[in-house]
Amino acid sequence: MAVKWKNGHANSILCLNVSSDGLIASGAEAGELTIWSDQGVPHDQFKFDSGEDVTCVAFSPTCPSRLYTSHGETVSILDVRLLKEPVMRFSVSEDEINCISVNDNEGLLSAADDSGTITVVDLEGKKVSRSLRKHSNICSAVAFRPGRPQSMVSCGLDMQVMLWDLKKTRPQFLVNLQQLSKDEEEEEDVGKQLDGGKLFNPPLAHSLSVANCGNIFACGSEDGRIRVFRVTGPQFELEVGFKGHCKGVSQVQFLNFLPASCCLLTGGNDGNVLLWDISCAIAKDNPNTLKYGHRRKIRRSPLSKKGDKAKADSESTVDTSHMSPKLCVEHGEKVNWITGAEIKGSKLILVADQSSSVSVYPIVS
């Protein structure tokens, strides 16, 4: 049974984030922003005058009292010690921002928007640095890689997952999830039967998360699948892909506060929240080889060099039958956002859905 944190919002909560000192921020529809204490009590509240939905919140990695928020086409910086008018605002986009990410040294911020553009802000210079236009549809998520301040990954409703080196204006490498999905469909039934035929949800990419090591990242998509990739130099390869939800995977997050960074939390439109231990599926000895089972070819990115073809098309193995969640929460509502937190020694899952309250579940060992 979930504990409900109430009285922080009047509208649906869209996003969550936890600071290094245990404060929780939530953003909601109609410009609402709330800071919660570690006991689930609203500590402070603020509402943006524009009334635009607060779509993403991110605490500073270097200063826990500094909070970055996206609302509409704007990124605002606030001081959570006293919520009032933003310390700074950046008009970074021509369309609604879906996700923001700040790199380790807080030198850069990236913002992914509905036009498919990723805008990079130079936080030291207090200006927009560049705009990256490679996604052909909504860019759903973007995330910097820990320990690599110039490298990030992104995904979108164009079914593309991209690896970026910010010294360049084009992605280093990309993978088309629709191509991967064709291979996966040959091995298992991921569709529904409709009038004697199969109905497949396209693998529109909704969410991303990068593990603490910086080389492993996960992507959740509309076909209910979770795919875990490993970055190897200037490209990345599929480590494991498995069906986790019966509807779209709206959220994925590595629980980097746990001793092993192989614990992955996922939330779906099916109302389920699942915790996975993917360590069994990731080969530690050989970064280019998977550990178990069925044979599958990894399709080469159109951006990769001809010399990479043999490596990218080499057979890798994965046994999806080994993948089952170590924890399953039947939340019952479509998940807008999930995050994990360790608060006063307790390991918790925080869930935002269509309601105005935050649901909190314990992680039981």
Backbone hydrogen bonds in HBPLUS format (Angstrom, degrees):
<---DONOR---> <-ACCEPTOR-->    atom                        ^
c    i                          cat <-CA-CA->   ^        H-A-AA   ^      H-
h    n   atom  resd res      DA  || num        DHA   H-A  angle D-A-AA Bond
n    s   type  num  typ     dist DA aas  dist angle  dist       angle   num
A0003-VAL N   A0360-VAL O   3.04 MM 357  5.07 167.9  2.06 145.9 147.0     1
A0360-VAL N   A0003-VAL O   2.83 MM 357  5.07 149.8  1.92 147.8 157.1     2
A0005-TRP N   A0358-VAL O   2.76 MM 353  4.96 167.2  1.78 152.0 156.5     3
A0358-VAL N   A0005-TRP O   3.03 MM 353  4.96 154.8  2.10 138.3 143.4     4
A0029-GLU N   A0012-SER O   3.01 MM  17  5.79 152.9  2.09 157.4 165.3     5
A0013-ILE N   A0355-SER O   3.08 MM 342  6.55 149.8  2.18 167.4 158.4     6
A0014-LEU N   A0027-GLY O   2.79 MM  13  5.80 156.5  1.85 143.7 152.0     7
A0015-CYS N   A0027-GLY O   3.28 MM  12  5.23 153.5  2.36 143.3 141.3     8
A0027-GLY N   A0015-CYS O   3.07 MM  12  5.23 155.9  2.13 130.6 137.0     9
A0017-ASN N   A0025-ALA O   2.99 MM   8  5.32 136.4  2.18 150.0 153.1    10
A0025-ALA N   A0017-ASN O   2.85 MM   8  5.32 167.7  1.86 158.9 163.2    11
A0019-SER N   A0023-LEU O   2.83 MM   4  5.29 166.9  1.85 158.1 162.7    12
A0022-GLY N   A0019-SER O   3.17 MM   3  5.33 163.1  2.20 111.0 111.3    13
A0024-ILE N   A0036-TRP O   3.28 MM  12  5.04 172.2  2.28 138.9 140.9    14
A0036-TRP N   A0024-ILE O   2.70 MM  12  5.04 168.7  1.71 156.6 160.8    15
A0026-SER N   A0034-THR O   2.93 MM   8  5.35 155.3  1.99 155.1 161.3    16
A0034-THR N   A0026-SER O   2.96 MM   8  5.35 162.0  1.99 155.8 160.8    17
A0028-ALA N   A0032-GLU O   2.88 MM   4  5.03 152.8  1.96 149.3 148.6    18
A0054-VAL N   A0028-ALA O   2.99 MM  26  5.30 177.5  1.99 144.4 143.6    19
A0048-PHE N   A0031-GLY O   2.94 MM  17  4.89 155.5  2.00 137.3 139.4    20
A0033-LEU N   A0046-PHE O   2.88 MM  13  5.19 147.2  1.98 169.5 165.4    21
A0046-PHE N   A0033-LEU O   2.88 MM  13  5.19 154.5  1.94 156.1 157.7    22
A0035-ILE N   A0044-ASP O   2.85 MM   9  5.22 168.4  1.86 158.9 159.7    23
A0043-HIS N   A0035-ILE O   2.55 MM   8  5.35 152.5  1.62 149.2 158.5    24
A0044-ASP N   A0035-ILE O   3.21 MM   9  5.22 150.6  2.31 136.5 139.7    25
A0037-SER N   A0041-VAL O   2.84 MM   4  5.29 161.9  1.87 147.3 152.7    26
A0040-GLY N   A0037-SER O   3.04 MM   3  5.37 163.6  2.07 116.9 118.0    27
A0051-GLY N   A0048-PHE O   3.04 MM   3  5.64 149.7  2.13 115.2 123.4    28
A0055-THR N   A0070-SER O   2.96 MM  15  5.75 137.1  2.15 143.6 155.8    29
A0070-SER N   A0056-CYS O   2.96 MM  14  5.34 155.3  2.02 153.1 155.1    30
A0058-ALA N   A0068-TYR O   2.83 MM  10  5.10 154.0  1.90 149.9 154.6    31
A0068-TYR N   A0058-ALA O   2.82 MM  10  5.10 173.6  1.82 148.9 150.1    32
A0060-SER N   A0066-ARG O   2.88 MM   6  5.42 159.4  1.93 159.8 156.6    33
A0066-ARG N   A0063-CYS O   2.96 MM   3  5.70 170.0  1.97 130.9 134.0    34
A0080-VAL N   A0065-SER O   2.85 MM  15  5.25 162.5  1.88 156.5 158.4    35
A0067-LEU N   A0078-LEU O   2.93 MM  11  5.22 166.4  1.95 153.8 156.7    36
A0078-LEU N   A0067-LEU O   2.87 MM  11  5.22 162.2  1.90 150.4 156.3    37
A0069-THR N   A0076-SER O   2.87 MM   7  5.28 154.2  1.93 156.0 163.4    38
A0076-SER N   A0069-THR O   2.84 MM   7  5.28 153.7  1.90 150.5 158.3    39
A0071-HIS N   A0074-THR O   2.94 MM   3  5.47 162.8  1.97 157.4 162.9    40
A0074-THR N   A0071-HIS O   3.09 MM   3  5.47 163.4  2.12 127.4 131.6    41
A0097-ILE N   A0072-GLY O   2.85 MM  25  6.02 162.7  1.88 160.7 156.7    42
A0075-VAL N   A0090-PHE O   2.91 MM  15  5.16 162.8  1.94 150.8 156.4    43
A0090-PHE N   A0075-VAL O   2.77 MM  15  5.16 150.4  1.86 151.4 161.1    44
A0077-ILE N   A0088-MET O   2.83 MM  11  5.22 161.6  1.86 157.3 158.9    45
A0087-VAL N   A0077-ILE O   2.69 MM  10  5.55 138.4  1.86 152.9 166.2    46
A0082-LEU N   A0079-ASP O   3.23 MM   3  5.97 157.3  2.28 117.4 122.6    47
A0114-ASP N   A0096-GLU O   2.92 MM  18  5.59 143.3  2.06 149.8 161.1    48
A0098-ASN N   A0112-ALA O   2.71 MM  14  5.73 167.1  1.73 158.7 163.0    49
A0112-ALA N   A0099-CYS O   2.90 MM  13  5.33 163.1  1.93 155.4 161.2    50
A0101-SER N   A0110-SER O   2.97 MM   9  5.33 144.8  2.10 146.9 153.6    51
A0110-SER N   A0101-SER O   2.86 MM   9  5.33 160.5  1.90 154.5 161.2    52
A0103-ASN N   A0108-LEU O   3.11 MM   5  5.77 164.7  2.14 155.7 159.3    53
A0106-GLU N   A0103-ASN O   3.01 MM   3  5.22 159.1  2.05 114.3 120.3    54
A0123-LEU N   A0107-GLY O   2.93 MM  16  5.26 145.6  2.05 133.8 140.3    55
A0109-LEU N   A0121-VAL O   3.01 MM  12  5.06 150.5  2.10 141.1 149.0    56
A0121-VAL N   A0109-LEU O   2.70 MM  12  5.06 169.4  1.71 159.0 162.9    57
A0111-ALA N   A0119-THR O   2.85 MM   8  5.15 145.5  1.97 142.3 153.5    58
A0119-THR N   A0111-ALA O   2.86 MM   8  5.15 158.2  1.91 150.7 150.9    59
A0113-ASP N   A0117-THR O   3.07 MM   4  5.69 152.0  2.15 157.3 165.9    60
A0116-GLY N   A0113-ASP O   3.09 MM   3  5.64 161.9  2.12 115.6 121.2    61
A0139-CYS N   A0113-ASP O   3.11 MM  26  5.54 164.3  2.13 156.3 153.6    62
A0118-ILE N   A0132-LEU O   2.95 MM  14  5.03 161.9  1.99 142.9 149.0    63
A0132-LEU N   A0118-ILE O   2.78 MM  14  5.03 173.6  1.78 150.3 152.5    64
A0120-VAL N   A0130-ARG O   2.89 MM  10  5.36 175.8  1.89 163.2 164.6    65
A0129-SER N   A0120-VAL O   2.68 MM   9  5.49 153.6  1.74 147.4 156.4    66
A0130-ARG N   A0120-VAL O   3.34 MM  10  5.36 155.4  2.40 134.5 139.7    67
A0122-ASP N   A0127-LYS O   2.74 MM   5  5.39 153.6  1.81 172.7 172.8    68
A0126-LYS N   A0122-ASP O   2.72 MM   4  5.63 115.4  2.13 136.2 154.1    69
A0127-LYS N   A0122-ASP O   3.13 MM   5  5.39 154.2  2.20 140.8 147.4    70
A0157-LEU N   A0138-ILE O   2.82 MM  19  5.36 154.7  1.88 155.0 163.5    71
A0140-SER N   A0155-CYS O   2.97 MM  15  5.97 124.5  2.28 126.4 142.3    72
A0141-ALA N   A0155-CYS O   3.40 MM  14  5.57 168.3  2.41 140.1 141.4    73
A0155-CYS N   A0141-ALA O   3.07 MM  14  5.57 150.3  2.16 151.2 151.1    74
A0143-ALA N   A0153-VAL O   2.92 MM  10  5.48 154.2  1.98 159.0 163.0    75
A0153-VAL N   A0143-ALA O   2.90 MM  10  5.48 158.7  1.95 151.5 155.5    76
A0145-ARG N   A0151-SER O   3.05 MM   6  5.89 165.1  2.07 147.7 145.4    77
A0148-ARG N   A0145-ARG O   3.04 MM   3  5.48 154.0  2.11 141.2 140.5    78
A0151-SER N   A0148-ARG O   3.00 MM   3  5.49 166.6  2.01 126.8 127.8    79
A0166-LEU N   A0150-GLN O   2.78 MM  16  5.21 174.3  1.79 161.0 162.5    80
A0152-MET N   A0164-TRP O   3.17 MM  12  5.26 154.2  2.24 133.2 140.3    81
A0164-TRP N   A0152-MET O   2.78 MM  12  5.26 168.9  1.79 169.1 167.2    82
A0154-SER N   A0162-MET O   2.96 MM   8  5.23 148.6  2.06 141.9 148.7    83
A0162-MET N   A0154-SER O   2.87 MM   8  5.23 163.6  1.90 146.0 151.2    84
A0159-MET N   A0156-GLY O   3.07 MM   3  5.73 147.9  2.18 117.7 121.1    85
A0205-ALA N   A0156-GLY O   3.11 MM  49  5.01 143.3  2.25 138.3 129.7    86
A0177-LEU N   A0159-MET O   2.78 MM  18  5.32 161.2  1.82 170.1 170.5    87
A0161-VAL N   A0175-VAL O   2.97 MM  14  5.31 155.6  2.03 151.6 159.4    88
A0175-VAL N   A0161-VAL O   2.91 MM  14  5.31 153.9  1.98 150.5 159.1    89
A0163-LEU N   A0173-PHE O   2.90 MM  10  5.32 161.6  1.93 161.3 161.9    90
A0172-GLN N   A0163-LEU O   2.75 MM   9  5.62 137.2  1.93 147.6 161.2    91
A0168-LYS N   A0165-ASP O   2.81 MM   3  5.75 162.9  1.84 131.3 135.5    92
A0179-GLN N   A0176-ASN O   3.11 MM   3  5.54 130.6  2.36 107.5 118.7    93
A0180-LEU N   A0176-ASN O   3.30 MM   4  6.74 158.6  2.35 147.2 153.0    94
A0181-SER N   A0177-LEU O   2.79 MM   4  5.92 153.7  1.86 145.6 153.4    95
A0182-LYS N   A0178-GLN O   3.22 MM   4  6.45 143.1  2.37 137.8 145.1    96
A0183-ASP N   A0180-LEU O   3.10 MM   3  5.39 121.2  2.46 103.1 116.6    97
A0184-GLU N   A0180-LEU O   3.07 MM   4  6.40 157.4  2.12 150.1 157.1    98
A0185-GLU N   A0181-SER O   2.84 MM   4  6.02 152.8  1.92 152.0 158.6    99
A0186-GLU N   A0183-ASP O   3.22 MM   3  5.40 138.2  2.41  98.7 109.7   100
A0187-GLU N   A0184-GLU O   3.04 MM   3  5.40 146.5  2.16 106.7 116.2   101
A0188-GLU N   A0184-GLU O   3.19 MM   4  6.49 148.2  2.29 154.4 163.1   102
A0192-LYS N   A0199-LEU O   3.21 MM   7  5.23 163.3  2.24 135.9 138.9   103
A0199-LEU N   A0192-LYS O   2.85 MM   7  5.23 147.8  1.95 146.1 156.3   104
A0194-LEU N   A0197-GLY O   2.68 MM   3  5.18 164.2  1.70 150.9 156.1   105
A0197-GLY N   A0194-LEU O   2.96 MM   3  5.18 164.4  1.98 113.0 117.5   106
A0204-LEU N   A0202-PRO O   2.81 MM   2  5.66 140.7  1.96 102.4  92.5   107
A0222-GLU N   A0204-LEU O   2.82 MM  18  5.09 146.7  1.93 137.8 148.9   108
A0206-HIS N   A0220-GLY O   2.88 MM  14  5.81 158.1  1.93 151.5 158.9   109
A0207-SER N   A0220-GLY O   3.41 MM  13  5.23 159.1  2.46 139.3 140.2   110
A0220-GLY N   A0207-SER O   3.09 MM  13  5.23 155.0  2.16 130.2 137.1   111
A0209-SER N   A0218-ALA O   3.08 MM   9  5.39 140.0  2.25 146.1 148.3   112
A0218-ALA N   A0209-SER O   2.84 MM   9  5.39 157.8  1.88 157.5 164.6   113
A0211-ALA N   A0216-ILE O   2.87 MM   5  5.56 170.2  1.88 160.5 163.8   114
A0214-GLY N   A0211-ALA O   2.94 MM   3  5.59 154.4  2.00 119.6 127.3   115
A0231-VAL N   A0215-ASN O   2.71 MM  16  4.90 162.5  1.74 147.3 153.7   116
A0217-PHE N   A0229-PHE O   3.03 MM  12  5.42 159.8  2.07 144.0 149.8   117
A0229-PHE N   A0217-PHE O   2.78 MM  12  5.42 168.5  1.79 171.2 172.5   118
A0219-CYS N   A0227-ARG O   2.86 MM   8  5.34 148.0  1.96 150.9 161.2   119
A0227-ARG N   A0219-CYS O   3.01 MM   8  5.34 167.4  2.03 155.2 159.2   120
A0221-SER N   A0225-ARG O   3.26 MM   4  5.83 152.9  2.34 162.1 167.8   121
A0224-GLY N   A0221-SER O   3.12 MM   3  5.89 151.1  2.21 123.8 126.0   122
A0249-VAL N   A0221-SER O   2.92 MM  28  5.14 170.3  1.93 127.7 130.5   123
A0244-GLY N   A0224-GLY O   2.92 MM  20  5.91 153.1  1.99 153.2 158.6   124
A0245-HIS N   A0224-GLY O   3.02 MM  21  4.60 164.2  2.05 140.4 142.1   125
A0226-ILE N   A0242-PHE O   2.89 MM  16  5.59 163.5  1.92 164.6 167.4   126
A0242-PHE N   A0226-ILE O   2.99 MM  16  5.59 159.5  2.03 153.3 158.9   127
A0228-VAL N   A0240-VAL O   2.75 MM  12  5.30 170.0  1.76 168.2 171.7   128
A0239-GLU N   A0228-VAL O   2.72 MM  11  5.52 162.1  1.75 151.8 157.0   129
A0240-VAL N   A0228-VAL O   3.25 MM  12  5.30 157.2  2.30 137.1 142.4   130
A0230-ARG N   A0237-GLU O   2.83 MM   7  5.41 157.0  1.88 153.9 160.9   131
A0237-GLU N   A0230-ARG O   2.88 MM   7  5.41 154.3  1.95 144.1 149.0   132
A0232-THR N   A0235-GLN O   2.79 MM   3  5.57 155.6  1.84 144.5 153.0   133
A0235-GLN N   A0232-THR O   3.41 MM   3  5.57 165.2  2.44 115.4 119.0   134
A0269-ASN N   A0248-GLY O   2.82 MM  21  5.41 160.1  1.86 160.7 166.7   135
A0250-SER N   A0267-GLY O   2.95 MM  17  5.90 120.1  2.32 133.0 149.8   136
A0251-GLN N   A0267-GLY O   3.15 MM  16  4.98 159.8  2.19 145.0 141.3   137
A0267-GLY N   A0251-GLN O   2.90 MM  16  4.98 156.9  1.95 138.8 140.7   138
A0253-GLN N   A0265-LEU O   2.73 MM  12  5.06 142.9  1.87 150.6 156.7   139
A0265-LEU N   A0253-GLN O   2.73 MM  12  5.06 174.8  1.73 148.1 149.5   140
A0255-LEU N   A0263-CYS O   2.94 MM   8  5.68 167.7  1.95 158.5 161.4   141
A0258-LEU N   A0255-LEU O   3.14 MM   3  5.88 165.4  2.16 118.9 123.5   142
A0278-ILE N   A0262-CYS O   2.93 MM  16  5.40 164.1  1.95 163.8 159.5   143
A0264-LEU N   A0276-TRP O   2.81 MM  12  5.04 158.3  1.86 145.0 151.9   144
A0276-TRP N   A0264-LEU O   2.75 MM  12  5.04 166.6  1.76 150.4 155.2   145
A0266-THR N   A0274-LEU O   2.83 MM   8  5.25 161.6  1.86 155.7 160.6   146
A0274-LEU N   A0266-THR O   2.85 MM   8  5.25 158.0  1.90 149.9 157.1   147
A0268-GLY N   A0272-ASN O   3.11 MM   4  5.72 149.5  2.21 159.3 167.3   148
A0271-GLY N   A0268-GLY O   3.18 MM   3  5.67 159.4  2.22 112.9 115.2   149
A0335-VAL N   A0268-GLY O   3.35 MM  67  5.66 165.6  2.37 128.9 132.8   150
A0331-HIS N   A0271-GLY O   2.87 MM  60  5.31 110.4  2.37 148.7 164.7   151
A0332-GLY N   A0271-GLY O   2.83 MM  61  4.37 144.7  1.95 128.3 131.8   152
A0273-VAL N   A0329-VAL O   2.87 MM  56  5.00 160.8  1.91 149.7 155.6   153
A0329-VAL N   A0273-VAL O   2.78 MM  56  5.00 166.4  1.79 160.4 163.4   154
A0275-LEU N   A0327-LEU O   2.89 MM  52  4.98 157.7  1.94 147.8 149.5   155
A0326-LYS N   A0275-LEU O   2.77 MM  51  5.74 141.0  1.92 155.7 168.7   156
A0327-LEU N   A0275-LEU O   3.36 MM  52  4.98 144.5  2.50 138.1 136.7   157
A0281-ALA N   A0278-ILE O   2.95 MM   3  5.35 147.4  2.05 110.5 120.5   158
A0282-ILE N   A0279-SER O   3.32 MM   3  5.32 156.8  2.37 101.3 108.0   159
A0289-THR N   A0286-ASN O   3.17 MM   3  5.55 171.8  2.18 119.0 121.3   160
A0294-HIS N   A0318-VAL O   2.96 MM  24  5.41 111.2  2.45 125.7 124.5   161
A0318-VAL N   A0294-HIS O   3.03 MM  24  5.41 156.4  2.09 147.0 154.3   162
A0296-ARG N   A0316-SER O   2.99 MM  20  5.63 151.3  2.08 170.2 175.5   163
A0316-SER N   A0296-ARG O   3.03 MM  20  5.63 174.5  2.03 163.6 161.8   164
A0304-SER N   A0301-SER O   3.14 MM   3  5.37 157.1  2.19 107.4 114.2   165
A0308-ASP N   A0305-LYS O   2.93 MM   3  5.39 153.9  2.00 112.1 120.4   166
A0309-LYS N   A0306-LYS O   3.08 MM   3  5.38 163.6  2.11 111.7 116.9   167
A0312-ALA N   A0308-ASP O   2.83 MM   4  5.98 169.3  1.84 165.0 168.7   168
A0313-ASP N   A0309-LYS O   2.84 MM   4  5.79 152.4  1.91 151.8 157.6   169
A0314-SER N   A0311-LYS O   3.33 MM   3  5.26 158.6  2.38  98.3 104.5   170
A0322-HIS N   A0319-ASP O   3.21 MM   3  5.92 162.9  2.24 116.2 120.7   171
A0323-MET N   A0320-THR O   3.05 MM   3  5.35 159.1  2.10 109.6 116.2   172
A0336-ASN N   A0352-ALA O   2.78 MM  16  5.44 155.4  1.84 143.4 149.0   173
A0337-TRP N   A0352-ALA O   3.20 MM  15  5.06 157.9  2.25 134.2 133.9   174
A0352-ALA N   A0337-TRP O   2.85 MM  15  5.06 168.3  1.87 155.5 155.1   175
A0339-THR N   A0350-LEU O   3.00 MM  11  5.31 146.6  2.12 148.2 154.1   176
A0350-LEU N   A0339-THR O   2.80 MM  11  5.31 179.3  1.80 171.8 172.1   177
A0341-ALA N   A0348-LEU O   2.97 MM   7  5.27 155.8  2.03 144.8 148.0   178
A0348-LEU N   A0341-ALA O   2.73 MM   7  5.27 171.4  1.74 167.6 170.5   179
A0343-ILE N   A0346-SER O   2.82 MM   3  5.21 147.2  1.93 156.7 153.5   180
A0346-SER N   A0343-ILE O   2.97 MM   3  5.21 164.7  2.00 116.0 118.7   181
A0363-ILE N   A0347-LYS O   2.83 MM  16  5.43 159.4  1.87 151.1 146.3   182
A0349-ILE N   A0361-TYR O   2.73 MM  12  5.07 156.2  1.79 154.2 161.3   183
A0361-TYR N   A0349-ILE O   2.88 MM  12  5.07 161.5  1.92 147.8 154.1   184
A0351-VAL N   A0359-SER O   2.82 MM   8  5.06 157.6  1.87 151.8 157.7   185
A0359-SER N   A0351-VAL O   2.99 MM   8  5.06 167.6  2.01 153.1 152.9   186
